[in-house]
Amino acid sequence: MDIANQAALVTGGASGLGAATARRLAAAGANVAILDRDAAQAKRMAGEIDGLAYACDVADAASAEQAVAQAAAAQGPARILVNCAGIGPAARIVGREGPMPLADFEAVIRINLIGTFNLLRLAAAAMIATEPQGPDGERGVIINTASVAAYEGQIGQAAYAASKGGIVALTIQAARELAARGVRVMTIAPGIMATPMLLGLPEQVQQSLGDSVPFPKRLGHPQEYADLVVSILTNPLLNGETIRLDGALRMPPR
Ligand SMILES: NC(=O)c1ccc[n+]([C@@H]2O[C@H](COP(=O)([O-])OP(=O)(O)OC[C@H]3O[C@@H](n4cnc5c(N)ncnc54)[C@H](O)[C@@H]3O)[C@@H](O)[C@H]2O)c1
């Protein structure tokens, strides 16, 4: 896909990996709409990249439908969707207070997995109504964000690991289903990335997290995630796969 002049949706684009992606896509000439529940920060980011911002809860059908429709009215139907919105609270299956409240598990599945599917279904519907482009007749590309926790969930990550594992499973399924319509579906599974979530940790904790990565021995830069987004968009043969972006990290049990 040629990124210039394409309409793009980036969920979670107000912060971290989503913000780096929004910047990178805008620099490549895309028209970017940021969909995030943090309306103020989304607006600031959109201002920085001359893009659009929509307050949106990805886990809510009506909220996402409205945001996608508003973005399409302003910049045309998106041919790029990057799903970055997500949360990662830690809790044990059985903690000091007893079994994990079911609502806590549900909240993580709702935002990370259902939220990803919610935007995927809406973006796919809009993409398949567009004209095919280029020699392969491509209509659009959807990129989701899982995590290495999909493969090696640590203690305290039951809900997070299950939500990200669901995204990995969805990837080949959705790619198969949308293949006949010229839409590719890919997922990135990052390791430990230097986003606001992790940069809030004490310096020595960040250092020891970085040291746990085989090579390079450091946290990943959000720009490295954005670089992979661009590689996926521009390489039409990448489809139906989850790519680990982790410096060969394999998470220990805790
Ligand atoms: N940072 C890491 O080390 C790391 C590692 C693996 C996977 N990931 C995944 O990458 C994605 C981005 O993480 P990040 O580190 O950039 O986090 P971040 O907290 O910096 O950004 C997440 C963004 O998502 C938004 N968001 C949260 N819930 C939302 C909702 N219901 N509707 C709309 N927007 C919502 C937040 O407002 C925020 O702007 C997440 O899915 C996370 O699980 C991150």
The ligand as an SDF file (V2000), in Angstrom:
LIG
                    3D

 44 48  0  0  0  0  0  0  0  0999 V2000
    4.1080   -0.6510   26.3440 N   0  0  0  0  0  0  0  0  0  0  0  0
    4.3650   -1.9380   26.2870 C   0  0  0  0  0  0  0  0  0  0  0  0
    5.3970   -2.4130   26.7850 O   0  0  0  0  0  0  0  0  0  0  0  0
    3.4200   -2.8630   25.5770 C   0  0  0  0  0  0  0  0  0  0  0  0
    3.8140   -4.1950   25.4010 C   0  0  0  0  0  0  0  0  0  0  0  0
    2.9700   -5.0820   24.7370 C   0  0  0  0  0  0  0  0  0  0  0  0
    1.7450   -4.6390   24.2860 C   0  0  0  0  0  0  0  0  0  0  0  0
    1.3630   -3.3490   24.4650 N   0  0  0  0  0  0  0  0  0  0  0  0
    0.0500   -2.9500   23.9700 C   0  0  0  0  0  0  0  0  0  0  0  0
    0.2000   -1.8280   23.1240 O   0  0  0  0  0  0  0  0  0  0  0  0
   -0.9840   -1.0490   23.1570 C   0  0  0  0  0  0  0  0  0  0  0  0
   -0.6060    0.3950   23.4480 C   0  0  0  0  0  0  0  0  0  0  0  0
    0.0320    0.4380   24.7170 O   0  0  0  0  0  0  0  0  0  0  0  0
    0.8450    1.7110   25.2280 P   0  0  0  0  0  0  0  0  0  0  0  0
    1.9920    1.2040   26.0250 O   0  0  0  0  0  0  0  0  0  0  0  0
    1.0620    2.6450   24.0920 O   0  0  0  0  0  0  0  0  0  0  0  0
   -0.2130    2.2720   26.2940 O   0  0  0  0  0  0  0  0  0  0  0  0
   -0.6430    3.7760   26.6390 P   0  0  0  0  0  0  0  0  0  0  0  0
   -1.3490    3.6360   27.9520 O   0  0  0  0  0  0  0  0  0  0  0  0
    0.4970    4.7080   26.4930 O   0  0  0  0  0  0  0  0  0  0  0  0
   -1.7230    4.1120   25.5010 O   0  0  0  0  0  0  0  0  0  0  0  0
   -2.9640    3.4430   25.4200 C   0  0  0  0  0  0  0  0  0  0  0  0
   -3.9920    4.4120   24.8720 C   0  0  0  0  0  0  0  0  0  0  0  0
   -5.2300    3.6850   24.7550 O   0  0  0  0  0  0  0  0  0  0  0  0
   -6.2690    4.5270   25.1970 C   0  0  0  0  0  0  0  0  0  0  0  0
   -7.4040    3.7060   25.6380 N   0  0  0  0  0  0  0  0  0  0  0  0
   -7.4610    2.8600   26.6970 C   0  0  0  0  0  0  0  0  0  0  0  0
   -8.6740    2.3110   26.7910 N   0  0  0  0  0  0  0  0  0  0  0  0
   -9.4220    2.8190   25.7690 C   0  0  0  0  0  0  0  0  0  0  0  0
  -10.7670    2.6530   25.3460 C   0  0  0  0  0  0  0  0  0  0  0  0
  -11.6230    1.8480   25.9860 N   0  0  0  0  0  0  0  0  0  0  0  0
  -11.1930    3.3260   24.2470 N   0  0  0  0  0  0  0  0  0  0  0  0
  -10.3460    4.1610   23.5910 C   0  0  0  0  0  0  0  0  0  0  0  0
   -9.0660    4.3750   23.9540 N   0  0  0  0  0  0  0  0  0  0  0  0
   -8.6110    3.7110   25.0390 C   0  0  0  0  0  0  0  0  0  0  0  0
   -5.6600    5.3420   26.3330 C   0  0  0  0  0  0  0  0  0  0  0  0
   -6.4070    6.5290   26.5850 O   0  0  0  0  0  0  0  0  0  0  0  0
   -4.2530    5.6200   25.7780 C   0  0  0  0  0  0  0  0  0  0  0  0
   -4.2140    6.8200   25.0240 O   0  0  0  0  0  0  0  0  0  0  0  0
   -1.8920   -1.6910   24.2210 C   0  0  0  0  0  0  0  0  0  0  0  0
   -2.8250   -2.5240   23.5720 O   0  0  0  0  0  0  0  0  0  0  0  0
   -0.9260   -2.5300   25.0490 C   0  0  0  0  0  0  0  0  0  0  0  0
   -1.5560   -3.6310   25.6350 O   0  0  0  0  0  0  0  0  0  0  0  0
    2.1710   -2.4500   25.1130 C   0  0  0  0  0  0  0  0  0  0  0  0
  1  2  1  0
  2  3  2  0
  2  4  1  0
  4  5  1  0
  4 44  2  0
  5  6  2  0
  6  7  1  0
  7  8  2  0
  8  9  1  0
  8 44  1  0
  9 10  1  0
  9 42  1  0
 10 11  1  0
 11 12  1  0
 11 40  1  0
 12 13  1  0
 13 14  1  0
 14 15  2  0
 14 16  1  0
 14 17  1  0
 17 18  1  0
 18 19  2  0
 18 20  1  0
 18 21  1  0
 21 22  1  0
 22 23  1  0
 23 24  1  0
 23 38  1  0
 24 25  1  0
 25 26  1  0
 25 36  1  0
 26 27  1  0
 26 35  1  0
 27 28  2  0
 28 29  1  0
 29 30  1  0
 29 35  2  0
 30 31  1  0
 30 32  2  0
 32 33  1  0
 33 34  2  0
 34 35  1  0
 36 37  1  0
 36 38  1  0
 38 39  1  0
 40 41  1  0
 40 42  1  0
 42 43  1  0
M  CHG  2   8   1  16  -1
M  END
$$$$
